[in-house]
Amino acid sequence: MSTPQALLAVGPSFIDPEWLISTFGLIGILAIVFAESGLLIGFFLPGDSLLFTAGLLVADGRYLHQPLWLVCLLVAVAAIIGDQVGYLFGKRVGPSLFRRPNSRLFKQENVHRANAFFARYGARSIVLARFVPIVRTFTPIIAGVSRMHYRTFVTYNILGGTLWGTGVTVLGYFLGQISFVKSNIELILIAIVLISVLPIGIQLLRSRRRSATIAADATAPRGASGTN
């Protein structure tokens, strides 16, 4: 099996999937999955592209020499434990999370975005958020803040962590054996990143349009929109 050409370096090296895997191996993958799933500072990490690249490299035998089933199992466990930590953290900090000031690594807009996502989808958000960058970091924390029933959270957490951790990795493994994917791996990884952030972009666009409409209504002269 031929080695794929250069993988995509998205931004600085510390978020480049190939550099992370070649430098830290499977342990690095598990640490990143855990951090992105349950730590506030993990929202910027390359979860989807990292797992896809991991599956690709398992198929190719480059950097990762563990069997696919073991990589998927450990990734799923790391994702589940990460969400558990996020839930317990949210349950402990409670509403004070919404009063925490913005900093370089923390933005209130991310919390409110995850809160809106959780409010819209309820318990299902624990599964759906796995496939949405940034939101997947904050949703288990919001579930803890909201005091979601723990048994319900655990059930959806196991389901979501397994589907995401196994699904994306297996997808990379099988697609990585297709010659077209190997020849266009950089474009494939770009597509994964774009698809991952698309829901966030749509949500931001809707929020800006809603804010613009509210601002326009607030500044419009009274009676301007009334009937003749």
C-alpha positions as CSV (number, residue, x, y, z in Angstrom):
1,M,0.0,0.0,0.0
2,S,1.5,3.3,-1.0
3,T,2.1,6.1,1.4
4,P,-0.2,9.1,1.0
5,Q,1.3,12.4,0.0
6,A,1.6,15.3,2.3
7,L,-1.4,15.6,4.6
8,L,-3.0,18.9,5.2
9,A,-1.4,21.3,7.7
10,V,-4.3,23.3,8.9
11,G,-2.9,26.4,10.6
12,P,0.0,26.0,13.1
13,S,1.7,22.6,13.6
14,F,0.0,22.0,16.9
15,I,-3.4,21.6,15.2
16,D,-2.0,19.7,12.1
17,P,-3.3,16.2,12.4
18,E,-0.3,14.5,10.7
19,W,2.2,16.4,12.9
20,L,0.2,15.5,16.1
21,I,0.0,11.8,15.2
22,S,3.6,11.5,14.0
23,T,4.8,13.3,17.2
24,F,2.6,11.9,19.9
25,G,1.1,8.7,18.4
26,L,-2.0,7.1,19.7
27,I,-1.5,8.6,23.2
28,G,-1.6,12.0,21.6
29,I,-4.8,11.2,19.8
30,L,-6.5,10.0,23.0
31,A,-5.4,13.1,24.9
32,I,-6.7,15.4,22.3
33,V,-10.0,13.6,22.0
34,F,-10.4,13.7,25.8
35,A,-9.5,17.4,25.9
36,E,-11.8,18.4,23.1
37,S,-14.6,16.5,24.6
38,G,-14.4,17.7,28.2
39,L,-12.1,20.6,28.7
40,L,-12.9,24.2,28.1
41,I,-9.5,24.8,26.4
42,G,-10.0,22.0,24.0
43,F,-12.5,23.6,21.6
44,F,-9.8,24.6,19.0
45,L,-8.4,21.1,18.6
46,P,-8.9,19.2,15.3
47,G,-11.2,16.4,16.4
48,D,-12.8,15.3,13.1
49,S,-9.8,15.7,10.9
50,L,-7.6,14.1,13.5
51,L,-9.7,11.0,13.7
52,F,-10.1,10.8,9.9
53,T,-6.3,11.1,9.5
54,A,-5.8,8.4,12.2
55,G,-8.0,6.0,10.3
56,L,-6.1,6.8,7.1
57,L,-2.7,6.2,8.8
58,V,-3.9,2.9,10.4
59,A,-4.8,1.7,6.9
60,D,-1.5,2.9,5.5
61,G,0.6,1.6,8.4
62,R,2.3,4.9,8.9
63,Y,2.9,6.2,12.4
64,L,0.1,4.1,13.8
65,H,0.6,0.3,14.0
66,Q,-2.2,-0.7,16.3
67,P,-5.2,-2.6,14.8
68,L,-8.2,-0.5,13.8
69,W,-10.5,-2.1,16.4
70,L,-8.2,-1.1,19.2
71,V,-7.8,2.5,18.0
72,C,-11.6,2.8,17.7
73,L,-12.2,1.4,21.1
74,L,-9.7,3.6,22.8
75,V,-10.8,6.7,21.0
76,A,-14.5,6.0,21.9
77,V,-13.5,5.5,25.6
78,A,-11.5,8.8,25.6
79,A,-14.4,10.7,24.1
80,I,-16.9,9.2,26.6
81,I,-14.6,9.9,29.6
82,G,-14.0,13.5,28.3
83,D,-17.8,14.2,28.2
84,Q,-18.2,12.7,31.7
85,V,-15.6,15.2,33.0
86,G,-17.3,18.0,31.1
87,Y,-20.6,17.1,32.6
88,L,-19.2,17.0,36.2
89,F,-17.4,20.3,35.6
90,G,-20.6,21.9,34.4
91,K,-22.5,20.5,37.4
92,R,-20.0,21.9,39.8
93,V,-19.6,25.4,38.3
94,G,-23.3,25.8,37.6
95,P,-24.6,29.1,36.4
96,S,-21.4,30.9,37.2
97,L,-20.1,29.7,33.9
98,F,-22.4,32.2,32.2
99,R,-20.8,35.0,34.2
100,R,-17.3,34.0,33.5
101,P,-15.4,36.9,31.7
102,N,-14.1,36.4,28.2
103,S,-10.4,35.6,27.8
104,R,-8.1,34.4,25.1
105,L,-9.2,30.8,25.4
106,F,-12.8,31.4,26.6
107,K,-15.6,33.2,24.9
108,Q,-19.1,33.6,26.2
109,E,-20.5,33.2,22.7
110,N,-19.3,29.6,22.7
111,V,-21.2,28.8,25.9
112,H,-24.4,30.5,24.6
113,R,-24.1,28.7,21.3
114,A,-23.9,25.3,23.1
115,N,-26.7,26.3,25.4
116,A,-29.0,27.1,22.4
117,F,-28.0,23.8,20.8
118,F,-28.8,22.0,24.0
119,A,-32.1,23.8,24.5
120,R,-33.1,23.0,20.9
121,Y,-32.2,19.2,20.8
122,G,-32.4,18.3,24.5
123,A,-30.8,14.9,25.3
124,R,-30.2,14.2,21.6
125,S,-27.7,17.1,21.6
126,I,-25.2,14.9,23.5
127,V,-25.0,12.8,20.4
128,L,-25.5,15.4,17.7
129,A,-22.9,17.8,19.2
130,R,-20.2,15.2,18.7
131,F,-20.2,16.1,15.0
132,V,-20.1,19.9,15.5
133,P,-16.8,21.5,16.5
134,I,-16.7,23.8,19.5
135,V,-20.3,22.8,20.3
136,R,-19.1,19.3,21.2
137,T,-16.7,20.8,23.8
138,F,-19.3,22.9,25.6
139,T,-22.5,20.8,25.3
140,P,-21.6,18.2,28.0
141,I,-20.7,21.2,30.3
142,I,-24.1,22.8,29.6
143,A,-25.8,19.5,30.3
144,G,-24.1,19.5,33.7
145,V,-25.1,23.1,34.3
146,S,-28.7,22.2,33.5
147,R,-28.6,19.3,35.9
148,M,-29.5,16.8,33.1
149,H,-30.5,13.4,34.6
150,Y,-27.2,11.6,35.0
151,R,-28.3,8.2,33.7
152,T,-29.8,9.8,30.6
153,F,-26.6,11.7,30.0
154,V,-24.5,8.6,30.4
155,T,-26.6,6.7,27.9
156,Y,-26.4,9.4,25.2
157,N,-22.8,10.0,26.0
158,I,-21.8,6.4,25.3
159,L,-23.9,6.4,22.1
160,G,-22.4,9.7,20.9
161,G,-18.9,8.9,21.8
162,T,-19.0,5.5,20.1
163,L,-20.7,6.8,16.9
164,W,-18.3,9.7,16.6
165,G,-15.0,8.1,17.7
166,T,-15.6,4.9,15.8
167,G,-17.5,6.3,12.8
168,V,-15.0,9.0,11.7
169,T,-12.0,6.8,12.3
170,V,-13.5,3.9,10.3
171,L,-14.5,6.3,7.6
172,G,-10.8,7.5,7.3
173,Y,-9.6,3.9,7.3
174,F,-11.8,2.7,4.4
175,L,-11.7,5.9,2.3
176,G,-7.9,5.9,2.8
177,Q,-7.6,2.7,0.8
178,I,-9.3,4.4,-2.2
179,S,-6.7,5.7,-4.7
180,F,-8.7,8.9,-5.4
181,V,-8.7,9.8,-1.7
182,K,-5.0,9.0,-1.4
183,S,-4.2,11.3,-4.4
184,N,-6.4,14.1,-3.1
185,I,-6.0,13.8,0.7
186,E,-5.3,17.5,1.2
187,L,-8.6,18.4,-0.5
188,I,-10.4,15.7,1.5
189,L,-9.2,17.1,4.8
190,I,-10.1,20.6,3.8
191,A,-13.6,19.3,2.9
192,I,-13.9,17.7,6.3
193,V,-12.9,20.9,8.1
194,L,-15.4,22.9,6.0
195,I,-18.2,20.5,6.6
196,S,-17.5,20.4,10.3
197,V,-17.6,24.2,10.7
198,L,-20.6,24.7,8.3
199,P,-23.3,24.4,11.0
200,I,-21.4,27.0,13.1
201,G,-21.2,29.3,10.1
202,I,-24.9,29.0,9.4
203,Q,-25.8,29.6,13.0
204,L,-23.5,32.7,13.2
205,L,-25.1,34.0,10.0
206,R,-28.6,33.5,11.3
207,S,-27.6,35.2,14.6
208,R,-26.2,38.2,12.8
209,R,-29.3,38.6,10.7
210,R,-31.5,38.3,13.7
211,S,-29.4,40.9,15.6
212,A,-29.5,43.2,12.5
213,T,-33.3,42.9,12.3
214,I,-33.8,43.6,16.0
215,A,-31.5,46.6,15.8
216,A,-33.3,47.9,12.7
217,D,-36.7,47.5,14.4
218,A,-35.4,49.3,17.5
219,T,-34.2,52.3,15.5
220,A,-37.1,52.5,13.1
221,P,-39.5,55.5,13.7
222,R,-42.6,54.5,15.5
223,G,-45.5,53.9,13.2
224,A,-43.3,53.3,10.2
225,S,-44.3,49.7,10.0
226,G,-47.9,50.3,10.8
227,T,-50.9,49.9,8.5
228,N,-52.3,52.8,6.5
